[in-house]
Amino acid sequence: MSISQQIIKALALLNIPITLVENPVRTASEYIVLIPIADTFSAFANDRPLAEINEMELAVYIKGNYLDLIDKILKQLITAEFTITDRRYVEYEAATKFHHYAIDVAVENLFTEDI
């Protein structure tokens, strides 16, 4: 299962529109955009990768108070065993009236070669 699928599954109970790289619903008052950061190999044996780390940014957009939603998202991600590598308030977008908050996550998986 890809990291984006894992994130969508972990946050399913929150009922927030989630999409990969683009705004999912123009009329939504809150949504999450998944932005890939990196895919790296973290362990090797016999010149072959054993594990990989996948990293993703969750760009969270919300009108109004964002603190409660961010806490819920963080709790769901931690429960699903994601590593939170960064979280930060990005900006208030005056033109759209959205707060933009970013959460970076990572997950390590065993690497399997599909041959």
Residue frames as qw, qx, qy, qz and C-alpha x, y, z in Angstrom:
[[0.000, 0.891, 0.454, 0.000, 0.00, 0.00, 0.00],
 [0.411, 0.511, -0.030, 0.755, 1.42, 3.40, -0.96],
 [0.232, -0.179, -0.465, 0.835, 1.99, 6.15, 1.58],
 [0.300, -0.085, -0.139, -0.940, -0.85, 8.20, 0.08],
 [0.642, -0.273, -0.618, -0.363, -3.22, 5.23, 0.47],
 [0.519, -0.237, -0.666, 0.480, -2.02, 4.76, 4.06],
 [0.026, -0.057, -0.243, 0.968, -2.68, 8.43, 4.86],
 [0.473, -0.171, -0.360, -0.786, -6.15, 8.37, 3.28],
 [0.659, -0.285, -0.694, -0.056, -7.00, 5.25, 5.28],
 [0.405, -0.177, -0.566, 0.695, -5.67, 6.75, 8.53],
 [0.077, 0.135, 0.166, -0.974, -7.73, 9.93, 8.10],
 [0.203, -0.311, -0.778, -0.508, -10.92, 8.35, 6.74],
 [0.267, -0.584, -0.718, 0.270, -12.87, 8.90, 9.97],
 [0.143, -0.437, -0.146, 0.876, -12.37, 12.66, 9.71],
 [0.415, 0.684, 0.597, 0.065, -14.39, 12.90, 6.45],
 [0.027, -0.794, 0.177, 0.581, -12.12, 15.53, 4.89],
 [0.779, 0.626, 0.009, -0.013, -11.59, 15.67, 1.12],
 [0.511, -0.586, 0.508, 0.369, -8.05, 14.44, 0.38],
 [0.782, 0.621, 0.044, -0.002, -6.31, 14.49, -2.97],
 [0.754, -0.207, 0.248, 0.572, -2.85, 14.07, -4.42],
 [0.431, -0.042, 0.256, 0.865, -1.19, 17.31, -5.59],
 [0.063, -0.332, -0.360, -0.870, -4.33, 19.34, -6.42],
 [0.341, -0.009, 0.403, -0.849, -7.29, 21.02, -4.72],
 [0.101, 0.202, 0.971, 0.076, -10.07, 18.39, -4.53],
 [0.011, -0.728, -0.678, -0.096, -13.18, 20.53, -4.05],
 [0.207, 0.392, 0.025, 0.896, -13.30, 24.25, -4.68],
 [0.435, -0.609, -0.176, -0.640, -16.30, 24.75, -2.38],
 [0.757, -0.333, -0.511, 0.233, -14.97, 22.76, 0.60],
 [0.271, -0.916, 0.118, -0.272, -14.28, 24.68, 3.81],
 [0.465, -0.632, 0.618, 0.032, -11.48, 22.25, 4.67],
 [0.931, 0.353, -0.087, -0.038, -9.38, 19.88, 2.61],
 [0.587, -0.577, 0.490, 0.286, -5.98, 18.18, 2.48],
 [0.683, 0.671, -0.274, -0.092, -3.58, 18.05, -0.45],
 [0.859, -0.332, 0.300, 0.248, -0.91, 15.31, -0.37],
 [0.397, 0.856, -0.329, -0.033, 2.45, 16.35, -1.79],
 [0.955, -0.029, -0.106, 0.274, 5.22, 13.75, -2.19],
 [0.229, -0.914, 0.323, 0.088, 8.53, 14.75, -0.59],
 [0.145, 0.612, -0.773, -0.079, 10.92, 11.79, -0.97],
 [0.989, -0.058, 0.001, -0.133, 11.31, 8.05, -1.37],
 [0.138, 0.730, -0.658, 0.124, 14.64, 6.78, -0.09],
 [0.866, -0.041, -0.494, 0.066, 16.27, 3.48, 0.75],
 [0.397, -0.802, 0.282, -0.346, 17.24, 3.27, 4.41],
 [0.643, -0.447, 0.621, -0.016, 18.96, -0.11, 4.77],
 [0.652, 0.542, -0.468, -0.249, 21.00, -2.31, 2.46],
 [0.696, -0.347, 0.628, 0.025, 22.38, -5.85, 2.40],
 [0.620, 0.073, 0.670, 0.402, 24.36, -7.46, -0.41],
 [0.086, -0.125, 0.360, 0.921, 24.03, -4.24, -2.43],
 [0.207, -0.473, -0.709, -0.480, 20.23, -4.49, -2.36],
 [0.278, -0.362, 0.218, -0.863, 17.80, -2.24, -0.51],
 [0.214, -0.219, -0.925, 0.224, 15.99, -3.85, 2.42],
 [0.050, -0.703, -0.594, 0.386, 13.80, -0.96, 3.55],
 [0.217, 0.433, 0.286, 0.827, 12.50, 2.27, 2.12],
 [0.065, -0.502, -0.470, 0.723, 11.29, 5.48, 3.70],
 [0.122, 0.588, 0.551, 0.579, 8.44, 7.34, 2.04],
 [0.145, -0.373, -0.353, 0.845, 7.78, 10.95, 2.99],
 [0.048, 0.622, 0.613, 0.486, 4.70, 13.06, 2.25],
 [0.006, 0.038, 0.271, -0.962, 3.54, 16.56, 3.09],
 [0.016, -0.657, -0.753, -0.026, -0.07, 17.08, 4.08],
 [0.029, 0.133, 0.032, 0.990, -1.04, 20.61, 3.09],
 [0.082, -0.569, -0.787, 0.223, -4.10, 21.27, 5.26],
 [0.042, -0.248, -0.178, -0.951, -6.44, 24.11, 4.25],
 [0.216, -0.573, -0.772, 0.168, -9.22, 25.27, 6.53],
 [0.105, -0.605, -0.116, -0.781, -11.42, 28.31, 6.96],
 [0.640, -0.680, -0.061, -0.353, -11.82, 29.38, 10.58],
 [0.465, -0.677, 0.547, -0.161, -10.05, 27.91, 13.60],
 [0.716, 0.407, -0.559, -0.096, -7.59, 25.26, 12.42],
 [0.125, -0.527, 0.751, -0.378, -6.24, 24.11, 15.82],
 [0.750, -0.065, 0.513, -0.412, -8.86, 21.45, 16.58],
 [0.879, 0.444, -0.061, -0.162, -8.61, 19.88, 13.13],
 [0.389, 0.659, -0.617, 0.182, -4.80, 19.80, 13.23],
 [0.384, -0.396, 0.731, -0.402, -4.91, 18.03, 16.62],
 [0.866, 0.148, 0.344, -0.332, -7.33, 15.41, 15.23],
 [0.747, 0.596, -0.294, -0.033, -5.17, 14.84, 12.15],
 [0.119, 0.631, -0.713, 0.282, -2.00, 14.47, 14.26],
 [0.601, -0.238, 0.648, -0.403, -3.68, 11.99, 16.61],
 [0.904, 0.321, 0.148, -0.239, -4.94, 9.86, 13.70],
 [0.598, 0.664, -0.441, 0.083, -1.52, 9.85, 12.03],
 [0.108, -0.549, 0.750, -0.353, 0.32, 8.94, 15.23],
 [0.770, -0.053, 0.504, -0.387, -2.21, 6.17, 15.95],
 [0.884, 0.456, 0.013, -0.098, -1.55, 4.83, 12.43],
 [0.801, -0.354, 0.250, 0.414, 2.20, 4.76, 13.29],
 [0.513, 0.744, 0.039, 0.425, 3.36, 7.56, 11.02],
 [0.553, -0.331, -0.155, 0.749, 6.42, 9.52, 12.08],
 [0.124, 0.968, 0.215, 0.018, 5.69, 13.25, 12.16],
 [0.707, 0.058, 0.020, 0.704, 8.87, 14.87, 10.84],
 [0.132, -0.007, -0.033, 0.991, 7.65, 18.47, 10.77],
 [0.003, -0.745, -0.663, -0.075, 4.56, 20.59, 11.30],
 [0.245, -0.224, -0.042, 0.942, 4.19, 24.29, 10.71],
 [0.287, 0.798, 0.407, -0.339, 1.77, 27.09, 10.05],
 [0.547, 0.235, 0.414, 0.689, 2.43, 28.29, 6.51],
 [0.015, 0.016, 0.084, 0.996, 0.17, 31.30, 6.01],
 [0.340, 0.584, 0.588, -0.445, -3.26, 32.82, 5.99],
 [0.259, 0.196, 0.608, 0.724, -4.37, 33.22, 2.38],
 [0.168, 0.389, 0.294, -0.857, -6.37, 36.45, 2.41],
 [0.351, 0.182, -0.502, -0.769, -7.72, 35.97, -1.11],
 [0.546, -0.139, -0.773, -0.292, -9.33, 32.60, -0.27],
 [0.533, -0.560, 0.237, -0.588, -9.67, 33.08, 3.53],
 [0.953, -0.092, -0.286, 0.027, -7.96, 29.72, 4.14],
 [0.425, -0.736, 0.527, -0.008, -5.38, 28.96, 6.81],
 [0.811, 0.404, -0.422, 0.009, -2.62, 26.78, 5.35],
 [0.573, -0.613, 0.526, -0.140, -0.90, 24.35, 7.73],
 [0.672, 0.444, -0.584, -0.100, 1.68, 21.74, 6.68],
 [0.762, -0.426, 0.463, -0.151, 2.36, 18.38, 8.31],
 [0.479, 0.534, -0.682, -0.141, 5.26, 16.25, 7.04],
 [0.859, -0.266, 0.367, -0.240, 5.12, 12.52, 7.71],
 [0.308, 0.506, -0.791, -0.155, 7.33, 9.51, 7.02],
 [0.912, -0.140, 0.266, -0.280, 6.79, 5.78, 7.06],
 [0.001, 0.531, -0.829, -0.178, 9.32, 2.97, 6.72],
 [0.920, 0.147, 0.122, -0.341, 8.39, -0.19, 4.85],
 [0.655, -0.221, 0.656, 0.304, 10.22, -3.32, 3.85],
 [0.335, 0.580, -0.415, -0.616, 11.36, -3.03, 0.27],
 [0.733, 0.141, 0.665, 0.014, 10.11, -5.71, -2.09],
 [0.048, 0.388, -0.589, -0.707, 11.24, -6.09, -5.66],
 [0.743, 0.402, 0.396, -0.359, 8.43, -6.89, -8.05],
 [0.031, -0.456, 0.737, 0.498, 10.18, -8.89, -10.74]]
